[in-house]
Amino acid sequence: MINYEEFKLENGLKVIFHQDKTTPLAVVNVLYDVGARDEDEQRTGFAHLFEHLMFGGSKNIPNFDTPLQMAGGECNAFTSNDITNYYDTVPAQNIETAFWLESDRMLELAFTPKSLEVQRGVVIEEFKQRYLNQPYGDVWLNFRPLIYKNHPYKWATIGKEIEHIEKATMEDVKGFFFKHYSPQNAILVVGGNVELNDVKTLTEKWFGPIPAREKYVRNIPSEPEQSEARELIIERDVPSDALYMAFRMGDRTSDEHYIGDLCSDIIAGSKSSRLYNRLIVEEKKFTSISAYITGSLEAGLFVISGHLNKETTFEEAEAFIWEELDQIKSEMMDPNELTKVKNKHKTSKVFSEQNLLNRVMNIAFFENMGLLHDINNVLTHYDEITAEDIRDFSQRIFAPNKQSVLKVKIKK
């Protein structure tokens, strides 16, 4: 059970407090409601660039890391297509240091040419190392635009191409900051061995003076329903052929998210899953196989991916996968198999909630979805799923004319 208290500042900042007296630590988490989907298609990669820029110095603090480390704390951040999240973990008695640091970078970044050049270089190097110069690194750079034609999910968080970051000007960067990194576009979650009144005092002291800015309103193009199968074949210097299949499904707030999550585990979520047993243990057609959902806030995906054995053709691989998909579409699954997968989810959730940072980030994420009231009902959603739900979901989602397939072939 996750407990929480909510309040809001006059400048629009939403604040949520979660007390945990069993730990000596405190977490200060700031979620900004901005991700790669909010970028201009001609200027992509900015949300991810800001993940780095926010550590490059703010208006009154030239270095973010040093004061936090001196207070015994640590920090990190991540960017997705939907959100950007920053978090600091500190000894509870030093929590004000995190308030000071996070509020100053929400107020305004330093915007120095040096910081921009340094972080631009870091992002460009990351683009090259992680996406261009390692096996399978550019899979999603190619796969996303095959799946999405209109929606900005068609580019990855790193951006569509390096040029967009290379050509980013200081004016571009400032414009993106003041559009998205404002009190009204943020959620502050504070958790740990601290008191509500102290958190209210610190929040007013450090975040209260930050001026409200115009609230960014999304106007994202919708993605038309897919009615034809799509396929792309690319050749790369890779150790083995690889197959990626994607099916569009409901968004993170829909019932399909929970059903799809269970369904992905049943199909290829573990070593006891159907595809693992069939394609790796029995038939030895793949060296690895997995299924997962993206959990996107809009238009999510159900993905099946795997690396083929050298003797396996793409035609064979697809045929084997479709045999299993057709079976789950047509036959009611054994209740014991469904119970086993549900129990795995329960265990995973219980373990994850033992970690204070996980709880705090979860609170921020649920609030951003407008579903904070539902945060303690997650297991109920999984418990209510029936074998019929799995079959109906499979019949809706796994249609040959709704699949997008990427094949990565060994370069000859």
C-alpha positions in Angstrom: 0.0 0.0 0.0 1.5 3.3 -1.1 0.4 6.3 1.0 0.5 9.8 -0.2 -0.6 13.4 0.4 -1.1 16.0 -2.3 -0.8 19.8 -2.5 -0.2 22.5 -5.2 1.7 25.7 -5.3 0.3 28.9 -6.7 2.7 28.7 -9.7 1.0 25.4 -10.7 3.5 22.9 -9.4 1.9 19.7 -8.3 3.5 18.2 -5.2 3.0 14.7 -3.7 4.4 13.6 -0.4 5.1 9.9 0.5 6.4 9.1 4.0 8.5 6.1 4.8 10.0 6.1 8.3 11.7 2.8 7.8 14.6 4.3 5.8 17.3 6.9 6.6 16.9 8.3 3.1 14.8 10.7 1.2 14.1 11.0 -2.6 13.3 14.2 -4.5 11.8 13.3 -7.9 10.8 15.8 -10.6 8.9 14.5 -13.6 8.5 16.9 -16.5 5.6 16.2 -18.8 7.8 16.3 -21.9 9.3 13.6 -24.1 10.4 13.0 -27.6 6.7 13.1 -28.8 6.7 16.9 -28.0 9.5 17.7 -30.4 9.4 19.4 -33.8 10.1 16.7 -36.4 12.9 18.9 -37.9 14.5 19.3 -34.4 14.4 15.9 -32.7 16.4 14.6 -29.8 15.9 17.8 -27.7 14.2 16.1 -24.7 17.1 13.7 -24.5 19.6 16.6 -25.0 18.0 18.3 -22.0 18.4 15.3 -19.8 22.1 16.1 -20.2 21.9 19.9 -20.2 20.1 19.9 -16.9 23.2 18.6 -15.3 25.4 21.2 -17.0 24.8 24.1 -14.6 21.8 26.2 -13.7 21.3 30.0 -13.1 22.9 30.1 -9.7 24.7 26.7 -9.5 27.5 26.1 -11.9 27.8 22.4 -11.0 24.9 20.1 -10.1 26.8 17.0 -9.0 29.3 18.3 -6.5 26.9 19.8 -3.9 24.8 16.7 -4.0 27.8 14.4 -3.6 29.0 16.5 -0.6 25.6 16.0 1.0 26.0 12.2 0.6 23.5 12.0 -2.3 23.3 10.7 -5.8 21.2 11.5 -8.8 20.2 10.4 -12.3 17.6 10.9 -15.0 15.9 9.3 -17.9 14.0 10.4 -21.0 11.3 8.5 -22.9 9.0 9.4 -25.8 6.5 10.5 -23.1 8.3 12.0 -20.1 11.6 13.2 -18.7 12.3 12.3 -15.1 15.0 13.5 -12.7 15.7 12.1 -9.2 17.9 12.7 -6.2 18.5 10.3 -3.3 20.0 11.9 -0.2 20.3 11.2 3.6 17.0 12.5 4.9 18.6 15.2 7.0 20.2 16.7 3.9 17.1 16.8 1.8 17.2 20.6 1.4 20.2 20.3 -0.8 18.1 18.4 -3.4 15.3 21.1 -3.1 17.9 23.8 -3.8 19.4 22.0 -6.8 16.2 20.9 -8.4 14.5 24.3 -8.0 17.4 26.2 -9.5 17.4 24.2 -12.7 13.6 24.5 -13.0 14.1 28.3 -12.6 16.6 28.6 -15.4 19.6 26.8 -16.8 22.9 28.5 -17.2 22.7 28.4 -21.0 26.4 28.9 -21.5 27.9 28.1 -24.9 30.4 25.8 -23.2 27.7 23.7 -21.5 25.8 23.4 -24.8 28.9 22.3 -26.7 29.9 19.8 -24.0 26.5 18.2 -23.7 26.0 18.3 -27.5 29.3 16.3 -27.8 28.2 13.8 -25.2 24.8 13.2 -27.0 26.4 12.9 -30.4 29.0 10.4 -29.1 26.1 8.4 -27.4 24.2 8.4 -30.8 27.3 7.0 -32.5 28.3 4.5 -29.9 24.8 3.1 -28.9 22.9 3.5 -32.1 25.2 3.4 -35.1 28.4 1.5 -34.1 27.1 -1.5 -32.3 25.2 -4.6 -33.5 21.4 -4.0 -33.8 21.9 -0.5 -32.4 19.8 1.2 -35.2 16.9 -1.3 -35.1 14.5 1.1 -33.6 15.7 4.0 -35.7 14.5 2.0 -38.6 11.6 0.2 -37.0 9.7 3.2 -35.5 9.1 4.9 -38.9 7.8 1.6 -40.3 5.2 1.3 -37.5 4.2 4.9 -37.0 3.4 7.1 -40.0 1.9 10.3 -38.4 2.6 10.1 -34.7 5.9 11.4 -33.3 6.6 8.0 -31.8 8.1 7.5 -35.3 11.4 8.7 -33.9 13.5 7.5 -31.0 14.3 9.6 -27.9 17.9 10.0 -29.2 16.4 11.7 -32.3 15.9 11.0 -36.0 19.4 12.0 -37.0 22.6 13.4 -35.5 22.2 16.6 -37.6 19.3 17.8 -35.5 21.6 18.0 -32.4 24.6 19.2 -34.3 22.6 22.2 -35.6 20.8 23.0 -32.4 21.3 26.7 -31.6 21.2 28.4 -28.2 18.0 30.0 -29.3 16.5 26.6 -30.0 17.6 25.3 -26.7 16.2 28.2 -24.7 12.9 28.0 -26.5 12.5 24.3 -25.7 13.4 24.9 -22.0 10.9 27.8 -21.4 8.2 25.9 -23.3 8.4 22.7 -21.3 10.4 23.0 -18.0 8.0 25.0 -16.0 6.2 24.5 -12.7 2.8 23.8 -14.4 4.4 21.1 -16.6 6.1 19.3 -13.7 5.3 17.0 -10.8 7.4 17.0 -7.7 7.3 13.9 -5.5 9.1 13.8 -2.2 9.4 10.5 -0.3 11.2 9.1 2.7 11.9 9.7 6.3 10.7 13.3 6.4 7.6 15.2 7.7 4.8 16.7 5.6 5.1 20.1 7.2 8.8 20.3 6.5 8.2 19.3 2.9 5.6 22.0 2.5 8.0 24.6 4.0 10.9 23.6 1.8 8.7 23.4 -1.3 7.3 26.9 -0.8 10.8 28.2 0.0 12.6 26.8 -3.0 9.9 26.3 -5.7 7.3 28.9 -4.7 9.3 31.9 -6.1 9.6 30.3 -9.6 7.3 32.2 -11.9 4.5 30.3 -13.7 4.9 30.1 -17.4 2.4 29.5 -20.2 1.2 25.9 -20.0 2.2 23.8 -23.0 -0.9 22.2 -24.6 -0.2 19.1 -26.8 -1.6 18.9 -30.3 -0.2 15.6 -31.5 -1.4 14.0 -34.8 -3.2 10.8 -34.3 -2.0 7.6 -35.9 -4.5 6.0 -38.4 -5.4 2.4 -37.9 -3.1 0.0 -39.7 -4.7 -2.2 -42.3 -1.8 -3.6 -44.3 1.2 -5.7 -43.3 4.5 -3.8 -43.4 8.0 -5.2 -43.8 11.5 -3.8 -43.9 14.7 -5.7 -44.5 18.1 -4.3 -43.6 21.6 -5.7 -43.9 24.1 -5.1 -41.1 27.3 -6.4 -39.6 25.6 -8.5 -37.0 26.4 -11.9 -35.5 23.1 -13.4 -36.5 19.8 -12.7 -38.3 17.2 -11.0 -36.1 13.4 -10.7 -36.4 11.2 -8.0 -34.9 7.4 -8.1 -35.1 5.3 -5.3 -33.7 1.5 -5.0 -33.3 -0.2 -1.8 -32.3 -2.3 -2.0 -29.1 -4.0 0.2 -26.5 -2.3 3.0 -24.5 -0.9 2.8 -21.0 -4.2 3.9 -19.4 -6.3 1.2 -21.1 -7.3 -2.3 -19.9 -5.2 -3.6 -22.9 -2.1 -2.5 -21.1 -2.6 -5.0 -18.3 -3.9 -7.8 -20.6 -1.1 -7.3 -23.1 1.5 -7.3 -20.2 0.3 -10.8 -19.1 0.0 -12.0 -22.7 3.6 -11.0 -23.5 4.8 -13.1 -20.5 2.7 -16.1 -21.7 4.1 -15.9 -25.2 7.8 -15.1 -24.6 8.4 -13.4 -21.2 10.5 -16.0 -19.5 12.2 -19.4 -19.8 8.9 -21.1 -19.0 7.0 -19.2 -21.8 5.5 -20.8 -24.9 7.9 -19.5 -27.6 11.0 -20.0 -25.4 10.1 -23.7 -24.9 9.1 -24.3 -28.5 11.7 -22.3 -30.4 14.7 -22.5 -28.2 14.4 -25.7 -26.1 12.5 -28.0 -28.5 13.0 -26.9 -32.1 16.3 -24.9 -31.5 15.3 -22.4 -34.2 16.2 -19.3 -32.2 19.1 -18.4 -29.9 16.9 -15.9 -28.0 13.3 -14.9 -28.1 11.3 -12.3 -26.1 7.9 -10.6 -26.1 7.0 -7.3 -24.3 4.8 -4.3 -24.5 6.1 -0.7 -24.7 3.7 0.7 -22.1 3.5 4.0 -24.1 1.1 6.7 -22.9 -0.3 6.7 -26.4 -0.7 4.0 -29.1 1.4 1.3 -27.5 3.1 -1.7 -29.1 3.2 -5.5 -28.5 6.7 -6.6 -29.7 8.1 -10.0 -30.4 11.8 -10.2 -31.2 14.5 -12.9 -31.4 17.8 -13.9 -32.9 17.7 -16.8 -35.4 19.9 -19.9 -35.4 22.1 -19.9 -38.5 20.1 -22.7 -40.1 16.8 -21.0 -39.6 15.2 -18.9 -42.4 13.0 -15.9 -41.8 10.1 -17.8 -43.4 10.5 -20.6 -40.9 10.9 -18.3 -37.9 7.7 -16.3 -38.8 5.8 -19.5 -39.4 6.7 -20.9 -36.0 5.7 -17.7 -34.3 2.4 -17.5 -36.1 1.6 -21.0 -35.1 1.8 -20.0 -31.4 -0.1 -16.7 -32.0 -2.9 -18.6 -33.8 -3.1 -21.1 -31.0 -3.5 -18.4 -28.3 -6.1 -16.7 -30.5 -8.2 -19.9 -30.9 -7.7 -22.0 -27.8 -8.7 -21.1 -24.2 -5.5 -21.2 -22.1 -5.1 -23.4 -19.1 -6.1 -21.5 -15.9 -3.0 -22.8 -14.1 -0.8 -21.2 -16.8 -2.6 -17.9 -16.3 -2.3 -18.1 -12.5 1.4 -18.8 -12.7 1.9 -15.6 -14.8 -0.2 -13.6 -12.4 1.8 -14.8 -9.4 5.0 -13.7 -11.2 3.6 -10.2 -11.6 2.6 -10.1 -7.9 6.1 -11.1 -6.8 7.7 -8.6 -9.1 5.5 -5.8 -7.8 6.0 -6.6 -4.1 9.8 -6.6 -4.6 9.8 -3.4 -6.6 7.8 -1.6 -4.0 10.4 -2.3 -1.3 12.6 0.3 -3.0 11.8 3.9 -2.0 12.9 5.3 -5.3 10.7 3.0 -7.3 7.7 4.0 -5.2 8.4 7.7 -5.6 8.8 7.4 -9.4 5.7 5.3 -9.6 3.7 8.0 -7.8 5.0 10.6 -10.3 4.2 8.4 -13.3 0.6 7.6 -12.1 0.0 11.3 -11.3 1.2 12.3 -14.8 -1.3 9.8 -16.3 -4.1 11.2 -14.2 -4.4 7.9 -12.4 -2.8 8.5 -9.0 -6.0 7.2 -7.3 -5.4 3.9 -9.1 -1.9 3.3 -7.9 -2.8 0.8 -5.3 -5.1 -1.2 -7.6 -2.5 -2.5 -10.0 -2.6 -6.1 -8.8 -6.4 -6.0 -8.9 -6.3 -5.2 -12.6 -4.1 -8.3 -13.2 -6.2 -10.5 -10.9 -9.4 -9.7 -12.9 -7.9 -10.8 -16.2 -9.5 -14.0 -17.5 -8.5 -16.6 -20.1 -11.3 -15.1 -22.3 -9.6 -11.7 -22.0 -6.3 -13.1 -23.2 -8.0 -14.9 -26.1 -10.0 -11.8 -27.1 -7.0 -9.5 -26.9 -5.0 -11.9 -29.1 -7.8 -12.0 -31.7 -7.9 -8.2 -31.8 -4.2 -7.6 -31.9 -2.5 -10.4 -33.7 -3.8 -9.9 -37.2 -1.5 -10.5 -40.2 -2.6 -7.3 -41.8 -1.8 -5.3 -38.7 1.8 -6.5 -38.2 5.0 -4.5 -38.9 8.1 -6.7 -39.4 11.8 -5.7 -39.4 14.3 -8.3 -40.5 18.0 -7.7 -39.8 20.1 -9.8 -42.1 23.8 -10.6 -41.8 25.7 -8.5 -44.3 27.2 -10.7 -46.9 
